[in-house]
Amino acid sequence: MDRSGAVARLRAALTAFAATHLPDAARWAVALSGGPDSLALTAAAAQLRPTVALIVDHGLQPGSAEVAASAYGQALELGCVAAQVIRVNVGTDGGPEAAARTARYAALADARGDAPVLLGHTLDDQAETVLLGLGRGSGARSMAGMRPLDPPWCRPLLAVRRDVTRAACAELGLTPWRDPHNDDRRFTRVRLRNEVLPLLEDVLGGGVAAALARTATALRENTELIDALAEQALPDASVSGLDVALLVELPGPVRRAVIRRWLLAGGATGLSDAHIRGVERLVTGWRGQGGVAVGSALRARRLVAGRADGRLRLSEQPI
């Protein structure tokens, strides 16, 4: 790849994103890990608008404080108006990757003020996310990948390959941090990146990552349309219950979107396609069966969707 235009390509991607999604943002924040993707994004962002670099130190690796301090210095050298190192305590819920992500996003949300936060996810990250969703069998929504804009989170590089961010760092003479976790085969995403995607590219003749990213866009557009139809169909999907007679009349995809909205409003978390279809069977395959347990934040109790008196209802039950 010709590396001479890498920075210009990043700047163009960010300029187009800002014109479409953030035309009125006087400043923005960028989540900076010190790795090549976020470092290149920080360099481009600081050239365009006043930029605050937010650096989360998870404290999970030896020398993490030094890595954060180096990123802090690089941010200021690149022209950021301010930089902040945020130290977090990572829990254990959902495993190490999920727990670190939860802590990171919470810290960024607290520190950003009213500024949108730019994230350095690339087209390659999007392709990996689609494959993860495919492997979990969680339906189109899971395979729809990351949204370019999910306020306050902004992903302006979803159409940019990872090799462009690395080339941009080289072009600018920057030395990015290499996270050793990126080579740790214990992590599913690492194996997808280093083993599965290269194999697919080889077997299918290239272009797989870009094709997966296009698939994510198409699926996301479809799910957004279905969500809009669900809102029109039952705008008052009440936590107190859903009328089964109304649900029966809806097309399947719209009905499942209504059920999903209702479950989330009632406190459900971690919903899968299997959960939603299980609840749907209380409408379309009713035989007097018991309720369906769904994930929630409850302790020592479970959240259950059941049917009674012609309505779907949520209840808390002891485990």
Backbone torsions as a table, in degrees:
resi	resn	phi	psi	omega
1	MET	NA	139.6	175.5
2	ASP	-72.9	113.7	-174.0
3	ARG	-83.0	-9.5	-171.9
4	SER	-66.1	-23.2	-177.6
5	GLY	-109.3	16.0	-174.5
6	ALA	-64.4	-45.8	-179.7
7	VAL	-63.3	-41.8	179.1
8	ALA	-61.9	-37.3	179.0
9	ARG	-66.7	-40.4	177.6
10	LEU	-65.3	-43.1	179.6
11	ARG	-62.1	-39.8	179.5
12	ALA	-65.8	-41.9	178.7
13	ALA	-62.7	-42.4	-178.6
14	LEU	-70.8	-37.6	177.8
15	THR	-63.2	-44.2	179.1
16	ALA	-64.3	-41.9	178.7
17	PHE	-61.7	-46.0	-178.2
18	ALA	-63.4	-39.8	179.7
19	ALA	-63.9	-34.7	-178.2
20	THR	-82.6	-43.9	-168.7
21	HIS	-109.9	-25.7	-173.9
22	LEU	-132.1	48.7	-174.8
23	PRO	-65.4	-25.3	-174.8
24	ASP	-104.0	2.7	-178.3
25	ALA	-77.4	115.9	-179.0
26	ALA	-74.5	-25.7	179.0
27	ARG	-150.0	167.7	175.8
28	TRP	-147.5	163.8	174.7
29	ALA	-108.7	155.3	176.3
30	VAL	-130.0	135.4	176.7
31	ALA	-82.5	111.3	-173.3
32	LEU	-112.6	117.0	176.2
33	SER	-94.6	-21.0	-172.2
34	GLY	100.1	-11.6	176.3
35	GLY	-73.2	169.4	-173.3
36	PRO	-62.8	-37.1	-177.2
37	ASP	-66.2	-51.8	-177.5
38	SER	-72.6	-30.6	179.1
39	LEU	-68.4	-44.0	177.6
40	ALA	-64.9	-39.7	177.9
41	LEU	-62.9	-42.1	179.0
42	THR	-60.4	-43.0	179.4
43	ALA	-59.8	-44.9	-179.3
44	ALA	-69.6	-41.2	-177.3
45	ALA	-64.1	-41.6	-177.1
46	ALA	-66.6	-20.0	177.7
47	GLN	-80.5	-16.3	-171.5
48	LEU	-106.3	-42.6	-178.3
49	ARG	-145.8	159.1	174.5
50	PRO	-54.2	127.2	-170.5
51	THR	-127.6	132.6	173.6
52	VAL	-108.4	126.8	178.5
53	ALA	-92.4	126.9	177.8
54	LEU	-110.8	119.1	-172.9
55	ILE	-117.2	113.3	-178.1
56	VAL	-94.6	123.0	175.5
57	ASP	-101.1	107.0	-178.0
58	HIS	-76.4	-18.0	-179.9
59	GLY	66.2	25.4	-175.6
60	LEU	-96.0	-11.4	-177.4
61	GLN	-130.3	148.7	174.1
62	PRO	-57.5	136.7	178.4
63	GLY	81.2	10.6	-177.7
64	SER	-63.1	-33.3	179.1
65	ALA	-65.4	-37.8	178.4
66	GLU	-68.1	-38.9	176.8
67	VAL	-61.3	-44.4	179.4
68	ALA	-63.8	-41.3	179.7
69	ALA	-64.5	-38.1	177.7
70	SER	-64.8	-43.4	178.4
71	ALA	-62.9	-38.0	177.4
72	TYR	-58.4	-48.3	179.7
73	GLY	-64.4	-40.6	179.3
74	GLN	-63.2	-39.0	-179.3
75	ALA	-60.4	-44.8	-179.6
76	LEU	-68.3	-38.4	177.8
77	GLU	-64.6	-30.5	-179.9
78	LEU	-80.1	-5.4	176.0
79	GLY	104.7	9.0	175.5
80	CYS	-62.2	141.0	-179.2
81	VAL	-73.6	-21.1	178.0
82	ALA	-162.1	160.5	175.5
83	ALA	-144.9	150.4	-177.8
84	GLN	-143.2	130.5	173.3
85	VAL	-96.3	126.7	-177.7
86	ILE	-117.4	116.7	178.9
87	ARG	-93.3	133.8	-176.3
88	VAL	-127.2	157.9	171.7
89	ASN	-103.2	121.4	-176.9
90	VAL	-92.5	129.0	179.0
91	GLY	-82.4	-155.2	-177.1
92	THR	-125.5	-10.3	-175.2
93	ASP	-61.2	127.0	175.3
94	GLY	83.3	3.1	-178.4
95	GLY	96.1	168.7	-173.2
96	PRO	-62.3	-41.5	-178.7
97	GLU	-65.0	-48.8	-178.7
98	ALA	-65.1	-40.3	-179.1
99	ALA	-65.1	-42.0	178.0
100	ALA	-64.4	-40.8	179.3
101	ARG	-63.7	-43.3	179.5
102	THR	-60.2	-46.7	179.8
103	ALA	-63.7	-40.2	-177.9
104	ARG	-64.6	-48.9	-177.6
105	TYR	-66.3	-36.5	177.8
106	ALA	-63.9	-42.0	179.5
107	ALA	-65.6	-43.1	179.2
108	LEU	-63.7	-40.6	179.7
109	ALA	-62.7	-38.8	-179.9
110	ASP	-70.9	-34.0	-172.2
111	ALA	-90.5	-15.0	-169.8
112	ARG	-75.2	-17.2	-172.5
113	GLY	66.1	-127.3	177.4
114	ASP	-105.2	13.3	-176.5
115	ALA	-87.1	141.2	170.0
116	PRO	-66.5	152.4	-176.8
117	VAL	-112.1	121.6	176.9
118	LEU	-85.2	132.2	179.0
119	LEU	-116.0	146.6	-172.6
120	GLY	-90.9	27.1	179.2
121	HIS	-68.3	134.2	-177.6
122	THR	-108.3	178.8	175.8
123	LEU	-57.5	-37.0	179.9
124	ASP	-65.5	-39.6	175.6
125	ASP	-62.6	-39.1	178.8
126	GLN	-63.4	-42.8	179.1
127	ALA	-61.2	-41.8	178.4
128	GLU	-63.9	-39.1	179.9
129	THR	-64.4	-40.0	178.0
130	VAL	-63.4	-42.9	178.8
131	LEU	-64.1	-39.2	176.4
132	LEU	-60.6	-44.8	178.7
133	GLY	-63.9	-39.2	178.3
134	LEU	-62.9	-43.9	-178.6
135	GLY	-66.2	-29.4	-179.7
136	ARG	-80.9	-15.1	179.0
137	GLY	63.1	35.8	-174.4
138	SER	-95.8	11.2	175.8
139	GLY	93.2	179.2	-174.1
140	ALA	-60.8	-36.1	-177.1
141	ARG	-62.7	-38.8	179.5
142	SER	-68.8	-31.9	-178.8
143	MET	-87.8	-3.4	-177.5
144	ALA	-76.8	-4.6	173.0
145	GLY	70.4	-159.7	-177.1
146	MET	-89.8	141.7	177.1
147	ARG	-79.4	142.0	173.5
148	PRO	-59.0	-39.6	179.2
149	LEU	-129.7	120.0	176.8
150	ASP	-140.3	75.5	-166.1
151	PRO	-43.1	133.4	6.3
152	PRO	-91.0	11.5	-173.4
153	TRP	-87.9	131.8	-177.0
154	CYS	-125.4	133.4	-178.8
155	ARG	-125.5	81.1	-174.5
156	PRO	-77.0	-8.6	-174.5
157	LEU	-107.0	19.7	-176.7
158	LEU	-68.3	-13.3	175.8
159	ALA	-103.6	8.6	-175.8
160	VAL	-110.1	133.0	178.9
161	ARG	-75.2	155.3	-178.4
162	ARG	-62.9	-32.4	-178.5
163	ASP	-68.1	-20.8	176.7
164	VAL	-70.8	-40.9	179.5
165	THR	-66.8	-37.4	177.5
166	ARG	-66.8	-40.1	177.6
167	ALA	-65.4	-35.9	178.4
168	ALA	-64.1	-42.0	177.3
169	CYS	-60.6	-42.9	178.7
170	ALA	-64.0	-41.2	-180.0
171	GLU	-61.4	-35.3	-178.2
172	LEU	-90.2	-2.8	-178.8
173	GLY	72.6	27.0	-178.7
174	LEU	-92.6	144.4	176.1
175	THR	-108.6	100.8	-179.5
176	PRO	-76.6	156.7	174.7
177	TRP	-78.3	137.4	176.1
178	ARG	-104.3	110.6	-178.2
179	ASP	-70.9	119.2	179.4
180	PRO	-62.5	-22.2	177.1
181	HIS	-64.8	-21.8	179.8
182	ASN	-70.4	-9.2	176.7
183	ASP	-116.2	10.1	-176.3
184	ASP	-90.0	111.0	-174.7
185	ARG	-69.4	-5.4	175.2
186	ARG	-68.6	-22.0	-176.6
187	PHE	-94.1	128.0	-176.9
188	THR	-57.0	-43.7	-176.7
189	ARG	-63.8	-33.4	178.2
190	VAL	-63.9	-43.4	180.0
191	ARG	-68.0	-36.4	174.8
192	LEU	-60.4	-44.1	-176.2
193	ARG	-68.0	-44.8	-170.9
194	ASN	-94.7	-18.5	-175.7
195	GLU	-121.9	-54.0	-171.6
196	VAL	-71.4	-52.7	-177.4
197	LEU	-62.4	-43.3	175.9
198	PRO	-60.2	-37.6	178.3
199	LEU	-65.6	-44.2	178.4
200	LEU	-62.0	-42.0	178.6
201	GLU	-60.4	-39.8	-179.0
202	ASP	-69.7	-47.8	-175.7
203	VAL	-67.9	-40.3	-174.3
204	LEU	-95.7	2.8	173.2
205	GLY	82.0	25.2	174.8
206	GLY	89.5	166.0	177.5
207	GLY	79.6	8.7	-174.8
208	VAL	-69.3	-44.8	-178.5
209	ALA	-59.3	-45.3	179.0
210	ALA	-64.5	-38.1	179.1
211	ALA	-65.7	-39.6	178.1
212	LEU	-65.1	-39.1	177.8
213	ALA	-65.1	-39.6	176.5
214	ARG	-64.8	-37.6	177.2
215	THR	-61.0	-42.4	178.4
216	ALA	-59.3	-43.5	179.9
217	THR	-62.0	-45.5	-179.0
218	ALA	-63.5	-44.7	-179.9
219	LEU	-65.9	-38.6	179.7
220	ARG	-64.7	-41.0	177.7
221	GLU	-62.4	-39.7	179.0
222	ASN	-65.5	-45.3	-178.2
223	THR	-67.3	-34.0	177.7
224	GLU	-66.0	-38.2	176.4
225	LEU	-65.2	-44.5	179.2
226	ILE	-62.6	-39.8	177.8
227	ASP	-61.9	-39.8	178.7
228	ALA	-65.2	-40.2	177.7
229	LEU	-66.3	-35.7	178.0
230	ALA	-65.5	-40.1	178.3
231	GLU	-63.8	-39.3	178.2
232	GLN	-68.6	-38.2	-175.9
233	ALA	-68.2	-46.0	-178.6
234	LEU	-139.6	75.5	-177.5
235	PRO	-64.7	-23.1	-178.2
236	ASP	-107.1	44.7	177.9
237	ALA	-60.9	91.2	-169.1
238	SER	-77.5	143.6	174.9
239	VAL	-60.9	-27.8	-177.5
240	SER	-70.1	-16.2	177.0
241	GLY	152.2	159.4	178.1
242	LEU	-117.6	137.6	179.7
243	ASP	-75.8	116.6	-178.0
244	VAL	-61.3	-38.3	-178.4
245	ALA	-61.4	-35.9	177.2
246	LEU	-73.1	-39.1	-179.5
247	LEU	-63.4	-38.9	-177.7
248	VAL	-58.4	-33.3	-175.6
249	GLU	-78.4	-11.8	-175.6
250	LEU	-84.4	148.5	170.2
251	PRO	-59.5	148.5	-174.6
252	GLY	-51.0	-51.6	-178.8
253	PRO	-60.3	-38.5	179.5
254	VAL	-70.2	-41.4	178.4
255	ARG	-59.5	-43.3	-179.6
256	ARG	-67.6	-32.7	176.4
257	ALA	-67.2	-38.5	176.8
258	VAL	-63.5	-45.5	179.5
259	ILE	-61.0	-42.2	178.8
260	ARG	-60.4	-47.3	179.4
261	ARG	-59.2	-42.0	-179.2
262	TRP	-65.3	-43.3	179.9
263	LEU	-64.7	-43.3	179.5
264	LEU	-63.9	-41.0	178.7
265	ALA	-63.7	-27.4	-179.5
266	GLY	-88.4	3.6	176.1
267	GLY	105.6	5.8	179.2
268	ALA	-71.1	148.2	177.2
269	THR	-136.4	160.1	175.3
270	GLY	58.0	36.5	-176.8
271	LEU	-67.5	136.1	174.5
272	SER	-111.4	168.4	176.0
273	ASP	-61.3	-34.4	179.0
274	ALA	-64.9	-40.2	177.2
275	HIS	-59.4	-49.8	-174.7
276	ILE	-65.2	-41.8	179.1
277	ARG	-69.2	-31.3	175.8
278	GLY	-63.4	-42.9	176.9
279	VAL	-67.5	-37.5	178.9
280	GLU	-60.4	-33.9	179.6
281	ARG	-65.3	-20.1	172.7
282	LEU	-67.8	-17.3	178.1
283	VAL	-98.5	-51.0	-170.6
284	THR	-94.5	-16.7	-178.7
285	GLY	-131.1	42.1	-173.6
286	TRP	-70.7	122.0	176.6
287	ARG	-133.6	22.9	-178.4
288	GLY	81.6	15.1	-176.5
289	GLN	-70.3	166.6	178.7
290	GLY	-73.6	179.1	-176.0
291	GLY	-76.9	176.5	-178.2
292	VAL	-116.5	121.3	177.5
293	ALA	-79.2	135.8	178.2
294	VAL	-126.2	160.0	-179.3
295	GLY	-65.6	149.2	177.7
296	SER	-160.2	177.3	177.5
297	ALA	-91.2	7.8	-178.5
298	LEU	-65.4	148.6	175.6
299	ARG	-115.0	131.9	179.5
300	ALA	63.7	10.2	175.5
301	ARG	-141.9	165.7	178.2
302	ARG	-130.6	152.9	178.5
303	LEU	-95.0	126.8	-174.3
304	VAL	-127.0	130.7	172.7
305	ALA	-95.9	124.9	180.0
306	GLY	-135.4	175.4	-180.0
307	ARG	-120.6	133.3	177.1
308	ALA	-155.6	135.4	176.2
309	ASP	54.5	39.6	175.5
310	GLY	76.3	14.0	179.5
311	ARG	-134.5	148.2	168.5
312	LEU	-83.7	134.4	-178.6
313	ARG	-135.7	151.1	175.5
314	LEU	-103.4	141.3	177.3
315	SER	-144.3	155.9	174.4
316	GLU	-99.0	131.4	-177.7
317	GLN	-130.4	148.5	176.9
318	PRO	-66.7	149.3	178.7
319	ILE	-80.0	NA	NA
